[in-house]
Amino acid sequence: MPSGEKILQIDDSEASTHFIQHIIEEDLKTGKYDGRVHTRFPPEPNGYLHIGHAKSICLNFGLASQYSGKCNLRFDDTNPSKEEEEYVKAIMEDVRWLGFDWEDRLYYSSENFDQLYEYAVRLIEKGKAYVDELSPEQIREYRGTLTEPGRDSPHRDRPMEENLGLFKRMRAGEFAEGEMVLRAKIDMASGNLNLRDPVLYRVLKATHHRTGDKWCIYPMYDFTHGQSDSLERITHSICTLEFEDHRPLYDWFLEELGIYRPQQIEFARLNLNYTILSKRKLLQLVAEGHVNGWNDPRMPTLSGMRRRGYPPEAIRDFCERIGVAKSNSTIDFALLEHCVREDLNRTSPRVMAVIRPLKVVIENYPEDQVEELIAENNPQDPSGGSRKIPFSRVLYIERDDFMEDPPKKFFRLAPGREVRLKHAYIIKCERVVKDENTGEVVELRCTYDPETKSGSSQEGRKVKGTLHWLSVAHAQRAEVRLYNHLFLKENPADEKECPDLKSSLNPDSLETIGNGFVEPYLKDAVGRFQFLRLGYFCVDSEDSSPGAPVFNRTVTLRDTWAKITKKSG
């Protein structure tokens, strides 16, 4: 587990000002950057964005908005072997869905390739860069360790003219991949390994999704990051904590090139328990078929969370609550679910669904009669309105809401007991019908009290249980998908604890119920709903079709997972 304590903070008080805001406010006071605040969100288009990226998006766009500044969206597209236009489009869709707009400030690092090449030439001419013929393995060997200094490459002191000629030949495609690299000449004895002559350019003969085959050499991230920030006139370059040791290199490039200098600031990245936030491992899950694509509702990607029904407002609320810190910690997934529940409780219509049906026949209700009962959509929303639901002689209730021999504190339906049907009447179980071969309960025979209709003077007659239900003749068949954590281990990102992703997967992360039923008006519905007593659900955006809805469970009504894991621990 990453260093720092695991936290679950649910604090509705106003968030305190964090250290990055303090830095910006001090810069505004002193007139640094002429009073400007200009941030950027720079994803690499080699996968889909996940909840960890949401924290960075909210921080960068949020700070720009708070201080009347600007925020760019810039794609760090310097590795064509792993990047695709599909990822570019998905990232833009996710940022917009989360509620942010880069306006006309869409940039690509690839737009700077010509300028970055000229910067590299400038460093060679200053004697600050050289072409090296060591293999990647030899470069690692010469680099040294945390306790031992590195060794100079035998090619480190090439004459400047020879380095320029070789670098031009690299660009012309005369060398194979791995045969030549361009390295900065800094300090092979530095205590910071990032300053031990890092690689600036490598030969990579791959077609780029934007520049095609124009280039066969590509700059490394460390050489691209700061210079792109400089070209865009970024003021505060906000990165996650793993880039803290790269900051001296970031500053070295800008100083040696003599160009505009942004300020790099690092903050702790988001870590969630029972979750992996590594693009490499998420890609592995997709490639090996453990999930059904990047937008599988079990994935921590923003597209997966959107498909599962997470509201963007809840994700922004979550990012605000966890705050911005200088040290790593792990956040309990239950906090994210709490934020989702809070939002859905306010905004989702309450409807009835039965996912494991048991037939109920009300023997004293007229066979051909159908009533339209009135149901409030959301008591939390005064403007939510109401709807009509059909009631008839033959109903479905949830199979779990009946027990033939119930324990003492079971307050639902049982032989001889009464319960209230939500929005309808009080019914009493008179007898049970079983399958002759298996002994399974297949039907309940009940009676109803016509004086106890909701809204009538007798509605207040007390019974201990209230059940949801559906009229069999009007119920709409629907597929229902119940999701749970994808991983059983609390820290699946720890390769010591979970050396094999497959072995730590939760076999019960998805349960598909093909014969569920919902209210008839949900036949062609879209959006999010609370299924009474079952949880919050949304209509699946991909697999639903007219008259054949598929519902994904967004989150349970309560944090049952936390209770289970607490007991098992």
C-alpha positions in Angstrom: 0.0 0.0 0.0 1.3 3.5 -0.8 2.7 5.3 2.2 0.3 7.2 4.4 -2.7 6.1 6.3 -5.9 5.0 4.7 -8.6 7.6 5.3 -12.4 7.9 4.9 -13.3 11.5 5.5 -16.8 12.7 5.0 -16.8 16.3 5.8 -19.5 18.6 4.6 -17.8 21.7 5.9 -16.2 24.2 3.6 -12.9 22.9 2.3 -9.7 24.6 3.5 -7.3 26.3 1.2 -4.6 23.9 0.1 -0.9 24.5 -0.5 -1.1 25.0 -4.2 -3.6 27.8 -3.7 -1.2 29.3 -1.2 1.5 29.3 -3.8 -0.7 30.8 -6.5 -2.0 33.5 -4.1 1.5 34.5 -3.1 2.5 34.7 -6.8 -0.5 36.9 -7.5 0.5 39.2 -4.6 4.1 39.6 -5.9 3.1 40.0 -9.5 4.9 36.9 -10.7 3.8 35.9 -14.2 2.1 39.4 -14.5 -0.7 38.3 -12.3 -1.7 35.4 -14.7 -2.8 31.9 -13.7 -2.5 29.5 -16.6 -2.6 25.7 -16.0 -2.8 22.6 -18.2 -4.0 19.0 -18.2 -1.5 17.0 -20.3 -2.6 13.3 -20.7 -0.8 10.8 -22.9 -3.3 9.3 -25.4 -2.2 5.7 -24.6 -5.4 4.7 -22.8 -8.6 5.9 -21.3 -8.8 8.4 -18.4 -9.5 7.0 -14.9 -10.7 8.4 -11.6 -7.1 9.4 -10.7 -7.0 11.7 -13.8 -10.3 13.2 -12.6 -8.5 14.6 -9.6 -5.9 16.3 -11.8 -8.6 17.6 -14.2 -10.6 19.1 -11.4 -7.5 20.6 -9.8 -6.1 22.2 -13.0 -9.4 23.4 -14.5 -10.7 24.3 -11.0 -7.7 26.5 -10.1 -7.9 28.3 -13.5 -11.6 29.0 -12.9 -11.0 30.1 -9.3 -8.4 32.6 -10.2 -10.0 33.8 -13.5 -7.2 32.1 -15.4 -7.0 29.6 -18.3 -6.4 25.9 -18.5 -5.2 24.1 -21.6 -5.8 20.5 -22.7 -2.6 19.2 -24.2 -1.9 15.7 -25.5 1.5 14.4 -24.6 1.7 12.4 -27.9 5.4 11.6 -28.1 5.2 7.8 -28.2 3.4 6.7 -31.4 3.9 3.0 -30.7 1.3 3.2 -27.9 -1.0 6.1 -28.8 -4.2 6.1 -30.8 -6.7 8.6 -32.1 -9.4 6.5 -30.3 -7.8 7.6 -27.0 -7.6 11.2 -28.0 -11.4 11.3 -28.7 -12.2 9.4 -25.5 -10.2 11.8 -23.4 -11.8 14.9 -24.8 -15.3 13.3 -24.3 -14.4 12.5 -20.6 -13.1 16.0 -19.8 -16.3 17.5 -21.3 -18.5 15.0 -19.4 -16.8 15.9 -16.2 -17.9 19.5 -16.8 -14.8 21.3 -18.1 -14.1 23.3 -21.2 -10.6 24.1 -22.7 -12.3 26.5 -25.2 -9.9 27.1 -28.0 -6.8 25.9 -26.1 -6.4 22.4 -27.5 -2.7 21.5 -28.0 -0.5 18.5 -28.9 3.1 18.0 -28.0 3.5 16.8 -31.6 2.8 20.3 -32.7 6.1 21.3 -31.1 8.3 18.6 -32.7 10.1 21.1 -35.0 10.7 23.5 -32.2 11.9 20.6 -29.8 14.3 19.5 -32.5 15.7 23.0 -32.7 16.0 23.1 -28.9 18.0 19.8 -29.0 20.3 21.3 -31.7 20.8 24.3 -29.4 21.9 22.1 -26.5 24.3 20.2 -28.8 25.8 23.5 -29.9 26.3 24.6 -26.3 28.1 21.3 -25.5 25.1 20.2 -23.3 24.0 17.2 -25.3 25.7 14.4 -27.2 24.8 11.3 -29.4 25.5 8.1 -27.6 25.9 4.6 -29.1 25.5 2.6 -25.9 22.7 0.1 -26.0 19.7 0.7 -23.6 21.1 -2.1 -21.4 24.5 -0.4 -21.3 23.0 3.0 -20.5 21.2 1.4 -17.5 24.5 -0.2 -16.4 26.5 3.0 -16.7 23.9 5.0 -14.9 24.9 3.6 -11.5 22.6 3.2 -8.5 21.2 5.2 -5.6 24.5 4.5 -3.7 27.0 4.4 -6.5 27.7 7.2 -9.0 27.3 6.6 -12.7 30.1 6.3 -15.3 30.7 8.5 -18.3 29.8 7.0 -21.7 32.8 6.6 -23.9 31.0 8.8 -26.4 30.3 11.6 -24.0 33.1 13.9 -25.2 32.4 13.7 -28.9 33.2 17.0 -30.7 30.1 19.2 -31.1 30.2 19.0 -35.0 30.2 15.2 -34.9 27.2 15.2 -32.5 25.3 17.5 -34.8 26.1 15.4 -37.8 25.0 12.2 -36.1 21.8 13.8 -34.8 20.9 14.9 -38.3 21.5 11.4 -39.5 19.3 10.1 -36.7 16.5 12.3 -38.0 17.2 11.2 -41.6 16.5 7.6 -40.6 20.0 6.2 -41.1 20.1 4.3 -37.8 18.0 1.5 -36.4 16.0 1.6 -33.2 18.3 1.4 -30.2 21.4 2.1 -32.2 21.7 5.8 -31.3 20.2 8.2 -28.7 20.7 11.8 -27.9 21.5 12.4 -24.2 21.8 15.6 -22.1 25.3 16.2 -20.7 24.7 17.0 -17.0 26.3 15.1 -14.2 26.9 11.3 -14.0 27.7 11.6 -10.3 24.6 13.4 -9.3 22.6 12.1 -6.4 19.5 12.6 -8.5 19.5 9.8 -11.1 17.3 11.9 -13.4 20.3 14.2 -13.9 22.7 11.4 -15.0 22.7 12.3 -18.6 19.1 11.5 -19.4 18.0 10.4 -22.9 16.4 13.3 -24.9 15.7 11.6 -28.2 15.4 8.0 -29.4 15.0 6.4 -32.8 11.5 5.1 -33.2 10.3 4.1 -36.6 6.6 4.2 -36.0 3.8 6.1 -37.7 2.4 8.9 -35.6 -1.3 9.4 -35.4 -0.9 13.1 -36.3 2.4 13.6 -38.0 2.5 10.3 -40.0 6.0 9.3 -41.1 7.5 12.7 -41.0 9.6 11.8 -37.9 11.6 8.7 -37.0 13.1 10.2 -33.8 10.8 11.2 -31.0 11.6 13.3 -27.8 11.3 11.8 -24.4 8.6 13.0 -21.9 11.1 14.9 -19.7 12.4 16.8 -22.7 8.9 17.6 -24.0 7.1 18.4 -20.8 8.7 21.6 -19.7 9.4 23.0 -23.1 5.7 22.5 -24.1 4.7 24.3 -20.9 7.1 27.1 -21.8 5.7 27.5 -25.4 2.1 27.6 -24.0 3.2 30.2 -21.4 1.9 28.0 -18.5 2.4 29.6 -15.1 1.9 26.7 -12.7 2.8 23.2 -14.1 1.0 20.9 -11.7 2.2 17.3 -11.6 1.8 14.3 -9.4 4.3 13.5 -6.7 6.3 11.0 -8.7 7.6 13.9 -10.8 9.2 15.7 -7.8 12.6 14.2 -8.5 12.2 15.3 -12.2 11.8 19.0 -11.3 15.6 19.7 -11.3 15.7 18.3 -14.8 12.6 20.3 -15.8 14.3 23.5 -14.6 17.7 22.6 -16.1 16.3 22.4 -19.6 14.5 25.7 -19.3 17.6 27.4 -17.9 20.0 26.0 -20.4 17.7 26.9 -23.3 17.1 30.4 -21.9 13.4 30.3 -22.4 10.2 31.2 -20.4 10.1 29.3 -17.2 6.9 28.0 -15.6 6.9 26.6 -12.1 6.4 22.9 -11.5 4.5 22.0 -8.4 3.8 18.4 -7.3 0.8 17.0 -5.4 -0.1 13.5 -4.1 -1.9 11.4 -6.7 -5.1 9.6 -6.0 -4.9 6.0 -4.6 -8.1 4.0 -4.0 -8.4 0.7 -2.3 -9.7 -2.3 -4.2 -8.7 -0.4 -7.4 -5.9 -0.3 -9.9 -5.0 3.1 -11.5 -2.2 2.0 -13.7 -2.9 2.4 -17.4 -0.6 -0.4 -18.2 -2.5 -2.8 -15.9 -5.9 -1.5 -17.0 -4.8 -2.2 -20.6 -3.8 -5.7 -19.5 -7.3 -6.2 -18.1 -8.8 -5.2 -21.4 -6.3 -7.0 -23.7 -6.7 -10.3 -21.7 -10.5 -10.1 -21.7 -11.0 -9.9 -18.0 -13.3 -7.0 -18.6 -15.5 -6.0 -21.6 -13.5 -3.0 -22.8 -12.3 0.3 -21.3 -15.8 1.3 -20.5 -16.8 -1.8 -18.6 -18.7 -0.5 -15.6 -16.3 -2.4 -13.3 -13.4 -0.3 -14.6 -12.2 2.8 -12.7 -12.1 4.7 -16.0 -14.3 7.7 -16.4 -16.1 6.1 -19.4 -16.7 3.0 -17.2 -18.1 5.1 -14.4 -20.2 7.1 -16.8 -21.7 3.9 -18.2 -22.3 2.6 -14.7 -24.3 5.7 -13.8 -21.9 7.8 -11.7 -22.9 11.4 -12.1 -20.0 13.8 -13.0 -21.2 16.1 -10.1 -20.5 13.2 -7.6 -17.0 12.7 -9.0 -16.2 16.5 -8.7 -17.6 16.4 -5.2 -15.4 13.4 -4.3 -12.3 15.2 -5.7 -13.1 18.3 -3.6 -13.6 16.2 -0.4 -10.3 14.3 -0.7 -8.4 17.6 -1.0 -4.9 18.3 -2.3 -1.9 17.1 -0.2 1.9 16.8 -0.4 2.1 13.2 0.8 0.5 10.0 -0.5 -2.4 8.3 1.1 -5.1 5.7 0.1 -8.7 6.7 0.0 -11.4 4.3 0.9 -13.6 3.5 -2.1 -16.6 3.9 0.2 -16.1 7.7 0.2 -16.5 7.7 -3.6 -19.7 5.6 -3.3 -21.0 7.9 -0.6 -20.6 10.9 -2.9 -22.5 9.0 -5.6 -25.3 8.1 -3.3 -25.7 11.7 -2.0 -26.1 13.0 -5.5 -28.4 10.2 -6.7 -30.6 10.5 -3.6 -31.3 14.1 -4.6 -31.8 13.6 -8.3 -33.0 10.1 -9.1 -36.7 9.1 -9.5 -37.8 6.3 -7.2 -39.3 3.4 -9.2 -40.1 -0.2 -8.5 -38.3 -3.2 -10.0 -38.4 -6.9 -9.1 -35.2 -8.7 -10.1 -35.9 -12.2 -8.6 -39.7 -12.5 -9.0 -42.2 -14.5 -6.9 -45.8 -14.5 -8.1 -48.6 -13.2 -5.8 -52.3 -13.7 -6.6 -54.7 -11.5 -4.6 -57.7 -13.8 -4.5 -60.3 -11.2 -3.4 -59.3 -8.7 -6.0 -61.5 -8.6 -9.2 -59.8 -10.6 -12.0 -60.3 -8.0 -14.8 -59.7 -4.9 -12.7 -56.7 -2.6 -13.2 -56.2 0.5 -11.0 -53.8 3.3 -11.7 -52.1 4.3 -8.4 -50.2 7.5 -7.9 -46.5 7.3 -6.9 -44.3 10.2 -6.0 -41.1 10.3 -8.1 -38.7 11.6 -5.5 -39.6 13.0 -2.1 -36.2 14.8 -2.0 -37.2 16.8 -5.1 -40.3 18.9 -4.7 -40.5 19.5 -8.4 -40.0 15.8 -9.2 -43.7 15.2 -9.9 -45.5 11.9 -9.8 -46.5 9.0 -12.1 -49.2 6.4 -12.4 -48.5 2.7 -11.9 -50.9 -0.1 -12.7 -52.2 -2.5 -10.0 -53.9 -5.7 -10.7 -54.8 -9.1 -9.2 -51.6 -10.9 -10.1 -48.3 -9.3 -8.9 -44.6 -9.9 -8.6 -42.8 -9.4 -5.4 -39.1 -10.0 -4.6 -38.4 -13.6 -3.8 -36.3 -12.5 -0.8 -39.3 -10.8 0.7 -41.0 -14.0 1.5 -40.0 -16.8 4.0 -42.1 -19.7 4.9 -40.5 -20.1 8.3 -39.2 -16.7 9.1 -36.9 -15.8 12.0 -38.1 -13.4 14.7 -36.9 -10.1 13.2 -38.1 -10.9 9.6 -40.8 -8.3 9.0 -41.7 -9.1 5.4 -44.2 -11.6 4.0 -44.8 -15.0 5.6 -47.8 -17.3 6.0 -50.5 -15.5 8.0 -48.6 -12.2 8.0 -49.6 -8.8 6.6 -47.4 -6.3 4.7 -48.1 -3.1 2.9 -47.5 -2.9 -0.8 -45.8 0.4 -1.6 -48.2 3.0 -2.9 -51.0 0.4 -2.8 -52.7 -1.8 -0.2 -52.1 -4.1 2.8 -52.1 -7.7 1.8 -52.1 -10.9 3.9 -50.5 -14.3 2.9 -53.2 -17.0 3.1 -51.4 -20.0 1.6 -48.3 -21.1 -0.3 -48.2 -22.9 -3.6 -45.2 -25.2 -4.3 -43.7 -27.1 -7.2 -44.8 -30.7 -6.8 -41.4 -32.0 -7.9 -38.9 -29.7 -6.2 -40.9 -28.3 -3.3 -39.9 -24.8 -4.4 -42.4 -22.0 -3.5 -43.8 -20.8 -6.9 -46.8 -18.7 -5.9 -48.4 -17.0 -2.9 -52.2 -16.8 -2.5 -53.1 -13.6 -0.6 -56.0 -11.3 0.2 -56.0 -7.5 0.3 -57.8 -5.0 2.5 -59.5 -2.5 0.1 -59.8 0.1 2.9 -56.1 0.5 3.2 -55.3 2.1 -0.2 -52.5 4.6 -0.1 -54.0 8.1 0.4 -57.2 6.7 2.0 -58.3 7.3 5.6 -57.2 3.8 6.5 -53.7 4.2 5.1 -52.3 4.7 8.6 -53.1 1.2 9.7 -49.8 -0.1 11.0 -47.9 -3.1 9.6 -44.2 -3.7 10.1 -43.2 -4.4 6.5 -43.5 -2.5 3.2 -42.7 -4.2 -0.1 -42.1 -3.1 -3.7 -44.1 -5.0 -6.3 -45.2 -5.0 -10.0 -48.3 -5.9 -11.8 -47.5 -9.1 -13.8 -49.6 -8.1 -16.8 -47.8 -4.7 -17.1 -44.3 -5.4 -16.0 -41.5 -4.8 -18.5 -38.9 -7.5 -18.7 -35.4 -6.2 -18.3 -31.8 -7.4 -17.9 -30.2 -6.3 -14.6 -26.5 -6.3 -14.0 -25.2 -6.2 -10.4 -21.6 -4.9 -10.1 -19.2 -5.2 -7.2 -15.4 -4.5 -6.8 -13.3 -6.0 -9.6 -10.6 -7.0 -7.1 -10.7 -9.0 -3.9 -7.4 -7.6 -2.5 -7.4 -4.2 -0.8 -4.3 -3.1 -2.7 -4.2 -4.9 -6.0 -1.6 -2.4 -7.3 1.0 -3.8 -4.9 2.9 -6.4 -7.0 4.2 -8.0 -3.9 0.7 -8.6 -2.6 -0.8 -9.3 -6.0 1.9 -10.6 -8.4 -0.7 -11.9 -10.7 -3.7 -9.7 -11.6 -5.8 -12.7 -12.6 -5.6 -14.4 -9.2 -6.8 -11.2 -7.4 -9.9 -10.7 -9.5 -13.2 -11.0 -7.8 -15.2 -13.8 -9.5 -18.4 -12.2 -8.2 -17.7 -8.7 -9.6 -20.6 -9.1 -12.1 -24.0 -10.9 -11.7 -26.3 -10.8 -14.7 -30.0 -11.4 -14.1 -31.9 -11.9 -17.3 -35.4 -12.2 -16.1 -35.8 -9.0 -14.0 -38.9 -6.8 -14.3 -39.4 -3.0 -14.1 -42.3 -0.6 -14.2 -43.8 -0.3 -17.7 -42.9 3.3 -18.2 -39.2 2.3 -18.0 -39.6 0.4 -21.3 -37.7 3.1 -23.3 -36.3 5.1 -20.4 -32.8 6.6 -20.2 -31.0 8.0 -17.2 -30.6 7.0 -13.5 -33.2 5.7 -11.1 -33.5 4.4 -7.5 -35.0 0.9 -7.6 -36.8 0.9 -4.2 -35.0 -1.2 -1.6 -32.5 -2.5 -4.3 -30.1 0.3 -5.1 -29.4 3.0 -7.7 -29.4 1.9 -11.3 -28.9 3.4 -14.7 -30.0 2.4 -18.2 -27.0 0.8 -20.0 -26.0 3.2 -22.8 -24.6 0.4 -25.1 -26.6 -2.8 -24.7 -30.1 -1.4 -24.2 -32.5 -1.4 -27.2 -36.1 -0.1 -27.7 -38.4 -2.3 -25.5 -35.4 -4.3 -24.1 -33.8 -2.2 -21.4 -30.6 -3.2 -19.6 -30.0 -1.7 -16.1 -26.6 -1.4 -14.5 -26.5 -1.1 -10.7 -24.6 2.1 -10.0 -24.3 1.6 -6.2 -26.1 -0.1 -3.4 -28.4 1.8 -1.0 -25.8 1.3 1.7 -22.1 0.5 1.9 -22.6 -3.3 2.2 -19.1 -4.0 0.9 -17.5 -2.0 3.8 -19.5 -4.1 6.3 -18.5 -7.4 4.6 -14.8 -6.6 4.5 -14.8 -5.3 8.0 -16.3 -8.6 9.3 -13.9 -10.7 7.2 -10.9 -8.7 8.4 
